């Protein structure tokens, strides 16, 4: 039962993050974005407090989002504040080996950055295999699975990453169907 809850938390974090992001950027409904981004922050905080592996993955994602400058609206701040509040209340998990942990965060951060650059590059090549590969962030997805071969305890977190991305894609599909000013909206599939 625990694993179902665990993977549902990851899935819900991706779902709420994409919904909040699209409400801000694509649907131009910033007042509605506060709740999903706040819920996403709570979920990220809870997940980050579960294990050093979850902390590593989501730390890499958060750092990546901050470095790419995608946090460009005040609604995102609520999510980051709630991550901090939840980690303050629940505590940060013990990191057994800081060198290995930092290496893992760096590898995940590089994979996420490569995906982001590849996504931007592949956008102009819509009919290519690269477009499909980078649109669905397969670099990070493959890297988390490869990392779980080196750090065996990381495997549930790797599956969690796939769950998070699944929730993100479902939200993208839902949001694409919502009208904006009487017309259908084209929502980008850009990850955070």
C-alpha positions, 0 to 999 in steps of 0.5 A: 500500500505504501508504494501506491501512496508513494508513486501517487505523491510523485504523480500528483506533484507532476500533475499539479506543477504542470497545471499551475504552470499552464494556468500561468503561462498558457491560459493566462489565469494567474489567480487560479495558479496559486492553489496547484502550485502551492499543492505541488510545493507541499508534495515536493516537500513531503517527497523530499523529506522521505529519503536522501534519494528523493531529496537528491532527485527533487533538489536537482529538479528545483535547482534546474528550474531556478537556474533556467530562469523559469521561476518568473512569476510570484505564484511560483514562490508559494511552491518554494516557500511551502517546500521549505516549510514542509522540510522544516516541519518534517526534517531533511533526511539523513544523507549517508555519503555526501560525496555520492549524494552530491555526485548524484545531484550533479548527474541528475542536474546535467541530465535535466539541463541536457534535456532542457537544451535538447527540448529547445533545439528539437522544437524547431525540428518537429518531425525528427526523432530528437523532437520525440526524445527531448519532448518527453525528457528521455535523457533524465528518465534514462539517467535515473534508471542508469543511476539506480544501477549504481545506487540500488536504493535509488530505484524507487525514486527513479520510478517516482521520476517516471510517475512525476512525468506521467502526471505532468503529461496527463495535466498537459493533456487536460490543460490543452482542452481548456478554452482561452478567450473562446478558443482552444489553447496550444499548451507547450509540453515544456518541463520545468 
